[in-house]
Amino acid sequence: MSVAAYGGRLKSKKRRDRMMNILTIVVVLVFTILALFPIWWIFRTSLMTNAEIYKYPPSLLPQNWLFSNYEKTLEIFKFWKYLWNTMVIIVPSCLAGTFTATLCGYAFARLRFRGKTVIWALCVGSMLLPAMVTLIPLYIGWTRGLGIHDSYWPLILPYFCGGGAFNIFLIRQFIMSIPRELDQAATIDGAGYFRILFSIIMPAIRPAMIVVALFIFIGLWNDLLQQMIYINSSDKYTIALGLTNFRGQLKSDWSLTMAATCLSFAPGVIFYLIGQKYFVEGITLTGLKS
């Protein structure tokens, strides 16, 4: 092949690669706009008057940016009270769920004990069990069995028992990707199981632990059904319950309703943005070795 022909093929390949890169960027931008458009629509609605909201054809931008809607909303919507109540549930659940999921994942990944295969199969199989199937038995157990009514404990205590099958699976798969030689070297130096876990395993699986904490956070933040079942007093309402009740009170006042909605999902977005680096890293690396 002549030098001219090779140069022509190289230029053609570079042009083709450039076009594919441009096409990829365009597709990503389109899907990004489609994903962010509902959030923008909620935000622009929160800054409009109700008359402007119902105007046809609708506009993408408010005529007057009424940030005063948020002041009016905070006067009615007890956002800070609801946020505190939500954090009372989420903080201990995230800490306990992440720690116990790490303990269980470490046991399944590294330890040998009788019945390990069967227990692991049951743990993974429980992920196929719909949450609605266990909802009524759990409610009867908490209320009639333990006598716990109108309390946060039914929402918190389950995370002290492993943090959920999927979280255990996530941690276990991540630990399986860590070479066993590190454990063996620590064992030779006299380290026990817990020393290996706290000194070697946990620093190495920090991204996975952050992913588990984010999953628990998101799950509890959006869990309207169980919060509605176990919480009855208005002074114990969480963000999800408070927003639902607020929307029912205002009915057709969509500007204040959307302002309350923006306030409600803002903390979740902030927490995700803080941990997104570890979230992506944990999802990417988890499951490389089974």
Helices and strands as residue ranges (DSSP letters): H 3-46, H 50-53, H 68-76, H 79-110, H 116-125, G 126-128, H 131-140, I 141-145, H 153-156, G 157-160, H 165-176, H 180-188, H 193-196, I 197-201, H 202-204, H 206-221, H 224-230, G 234-236, H 239-250, H 254-285
